[in-house]
Amino acid sequence: MTQLVARACGPEAAQGSGFSDADGNPLSWVGDTLVDQDGRTAAVLRDGVVDFIRSENYSASFGYQWNKTRAVVARDGQMQRVHFAEMDLRTGFHERDLSGLRCLEIGAGLGDDTSYLLARGIGSVTAVDLSESIFRAARVIDDPRVRFVRADASRLPFPASSFDLVVCHRMMMHTPHPAATLARAARMVRPGGLLFAHSYHRSSYFLGSAKYKYRWLTTRLPRPLLWNTLRLAGPVLRWGTVRLTKQFGQKGADFAHRWSPWVIQGPHMTAGLDRRTMLARELQVSFDALTPRFDLPMYADDFVDLVEGLGFSIERLERRPWFPLWAVARKKEFADEHA
């Protein structure tokens, strides 16, 4: 048990548990339980995960999705190669020296980005997710540089300014209040540290996609029913999209984008994948588009204003209307951590 607690504490163990309550007061380990200064239970160590969550929540669709996914990036060489290339494009971390950096990853899921950060030489990663998928990530990834935490992004159990790098990839738009979620994450970055932020784009291209026509229904369907329907119909829907595109060019592709619930990944995301892995990936992406309780994209200007307003200087930005939004930004030395 001592070894499990030490791993859960991570590199911060020398200074205490590395966790704090909402007021910034440190939490302490009593056996396998984290307690506050009044002795009340804040979290328990369960299956290698520090678990702050006690009830079902809006992340349930992600837990179901991840636990149904066949191809786990941490163990699937094809998926890993494609995912790492995508992350290099978005973050540019392959061009930076990440050694020694303390990273907080919010929305870790099965640990796809965790594996990427480890491969790029990060010093340590605290991988956080609200869903139960974090338990599977803890089983898949065995690396002493990682600690796994199940917690709500709106109530992160860490002291402010305690990380050199915070990664918020594919998660903030799935929370009830994306701007507040990012603000909370930004508080975790030390002055001079880096933030990677990502959001769906509130552009006419993305708002015209099929998922926004069907989400009123798909968010209400039983998840097993929707998963199996997509799994069975996916190959046919994919064939239809490919046929439309071949016959009608861009008009056919635009029609499928607006009406087909099956999301086809671009060549840069599927090159070298066998058919089974490609369909598994597209099933995951299609299910992910149709099921989250919250799907709250941002306008590009609002996204930029938010990041800069939190005291960051943007060093890398994507805001073209047919791409999601993402930015790598550095926290100014004088930034107010309580912003």
N, C-alpha and C positions, 0 to 999 in steps of 0.2 A: 504493500500500500504506500509506503514511503516513496518508492520509486515512481509510482503513478502520480502522486501528488507533485513530486518534483518536476515531472514532465509537464503536468498541467500548469504549473507556475511559469515554466519557461525560463529564459535568461534573467527575468526580473526577480527570481527567487531570492537572490542575495539581499534584495531590498524589501522583502516581504512577499505577499501573495501576488502582487502585480495587479490586483483588482481593487476597485473602490465602489462606494455607493453613489447615489445620485448627487450627494453633496460633496463628493470628493474625499470622503473619509475612507481610510483603508479597511479592507476586509481581511479577515484572518482565517487560516485553516484550523479546524478542530477535527482531527481525523480526516475523513473524506468529505467534510462539510465546510463551506465558507460561511462565516458568520460576521455580522456587523458589530459595532462597538457595544450594542446592547445584548449581544448574544443571540440575536434572531437569525434564522437560516436565510441566507441570500442565494445560495446555489449548492448543488451537490456534484460530486465527481461520479459520473456514470458511464461505464464502457469507454473510458479514456477521454470523455468530454466533460468540461465544466458546464453544467446545465443550470441556467438561470430561469428557464421557462417551465411553467407548471400546468399549462392548459392548451387546448386546441386554439389555433389562431389563423390569420389570413394567409399564412404561408403553406397551408395544407396541400394545395395543388402541386407545389414544388417538391414537397416530400414524396408525394405519390409519383410524380414524374421521374425524379432522380432514382427512386428505388425500382422503377420499371426499366430504366435505361440499361441496355445491354453493354454498350461500349463506354467504358470508363476511361477517361483520358490518361489517368495515372497508370493504367495497365494495358492500354491499347496503343500499339506503336503507330498505326495509321492515323488515329484520331489525334494522338499527341503531336505528330508532325504538323498536321493542319492547324490545330489550335495554337501551337506555339508560333507559327507563322502569322496568324491573325493577331496575336497579342504583341508580337514584335512590331507589326504595322501600327497598331493602335497606341502602344505605350512608348516605343523606342527604347525599352529597357535593355535590349541587347547591346545598345550603344553606351550604356552607363555602367559604372562600377557600383554594384549593389552590395558588395561584401561589407559585413558589419552593420548593415542597416536593420533597424527594428521595423517590421512591417505589420500593419493591421489590415487584414483583408475582410471587408464586410460583404456578406452575400456569397459565402464560399461554396455553397452547394455541395457537390461531390468532390470538390477539391481540384477542379480543372486548372483554375488560375493559381492555386496553391502549388501545384506541380510545376507550373511555368515559373513561378517566382523562385522556387527551389533550384530549378535547372539554371536560372540566370544568376545564381550565386548569392541570393539574399542571406543576410545574417540570421534572421529569425522571422517567423510568421506566426501571428495570432489569427487563426482562421475562424471567423464568426458567421453563423447562419441562424436564422430563426426557425427553420424547418428541421425535421428529424433526419434529413439527408446528411447532416453533419456527423451523425454516428457512423454512417457508411463510409464517409470520407476518412474518419479516424481508423476504420478497419483497413482501408485500402492504402493509405499513406503512412509509412513507418519511417519517420525522420526525426531525430532529436531536436531539430530546429523549429518544429511546429508544435503549437498547442491548439487544441480545438475547443471552441466555446459556443454554446447555444445561448443566444441572447437577442434581444430586440434592438434594432439599429437606433430606435428613438431613446433607448436607455442603455447606452453602452457602459459597461461596468469597469471603466478604466480612468485613470487620472488624465486631465487635460495635458496636451503637449507631451505625451509619453511615447510617441512613435515618430520615426524619421520619414516614413512613407505610409500613406493610407490609400488603399485601393477600393473604389466603389464601382464595380463593374456589373452592369445588368441587374441592378437591384433597386435603385432609388425610386424609379417610376412605379415599382410594385409595392410601395409603401403608401399609407394614407396621405402623407404630407411630404412630397419629395424635397422641397426646398428646406424644410426643417430637418429632414433626415441628413441632407448633405451638410447643413450647418453643424449638426451634432458631430458628424464625421470629421469636419474640418477642425473642430476644437481638439481633436486627438493629435493633430500634426504639430510638431514642434516648430518654432520659428526657424526659417531656413529649410524646412523639410518639404517633401513633395506630396501632392495629392493627384491621384488619377480618378477622374469623375466621368461617368458615362450616363447617357439618358436616351430614351427614345425621342425621336425628332417630331415635333408638331408641325410638320410640313404637309403641303397638299398631297405629296406623293405617298407619305406614310398614312395619313388620315384616310386616303382613298383605298387602302388595302382591305382585303376580304375580312380580316379578323374583326374590324370594327363594325361590320355588318352582322356578324354572327355571335359576338360575345354576349349579347343580351340573352341568348339561348345557351351557349356552350358553358358559360359560367354557372348555370343552374343544373346542367346535366350531371348525373353520377359520373365520377371520374373514370371508373372502369368501363362504362358504356362508351364514353367519348374516346378513350384510348383504343379500345378494340375496334371501334368504327373507323378511326383514322388508320389503324394498322392494316385493316382489311381493304379499305378504299384507297389508301395511299398510292399503291402502284398504278391503279387506274387513273387517279387524278394526276399523277405525275406524267403518265403517258399522254393524257389529254393536253396538258400544258405544253409539253414538248411538241406535240402535233400541231397545236395552234400556232406556236412560235415559228415552226418550220413553214407552215402554209401561209401565214399572214404577217410574219415578221414582228416588228415592234407592236403593231396593233393587237396581234394575238397574245403577245406577252403581257401587254397592259390589261387586256380582258381577263386573263388568268390572275393577274395581280389583284384585280378588283373583286373577283368572284370565287376563286378557288381557295378553300381553306387549307390546302396542302402547300406548305412553303418549300419551294425549291431553292437549294443553296447554289450560289454561283460557282463557276469553275475553280476559283481560288480556294473554295472551301471543300471541294469534292475531288480535286485532282489526285489520282492515285488510290482512291478508296474503292474497295470492291463493292458490288451492288448491295450486299447485305448491310455493310457498315454505312453506306450512303443512305439507304432507306431508314436505318435505325437513327441516324443523325437527324434526318428530315422529319421523322416521326416525333422526335423529342422537340425540335424547333416548332413544329406545327402545334403540338399540344401546349407548349409553353406560350404560344401566341394567343390561344383561345381560352385558357383556364384561369389565369391569375385574377384574384378578386379586384385588384387595382391595376390599372394600366393608364398612367398619367404622364403623357409625353410633355416636353417643354418646347417653346419657341427658342430658336437659336439665340436671339438677343437676350432673352430672359436667362438662359443658361449661362451665357458669358457674363452678364451683369451679376448673377448670383455668385459665380466663382470669384470674380474680381471683388465683389462687395464683401466677401468673407475674408479679404485681406491677402489674396493670392495674385501673383503675376503669371499669366498664362504663357507657357513655353512651347506648347504643341496643341493644335486645335483642329478638329474636324467639324465643319458646319454645313457642308454641301447638302442640299435638300433631299437627295436620294440616299444619304448615309445617316446612321444614328449620330448623335452628338457625343463627342468625347474630348477631354482636355487633360493635359499634364500641366500642373501649375505648381509654383513654388511659393510657400508662405513667406510673406514679408517679415523681416526681423521685428518690426514694431507692431505686427498684427495683434489685435485684441482677441485673446483666446475665448472670451465670453461673448463674442459677436454672434 
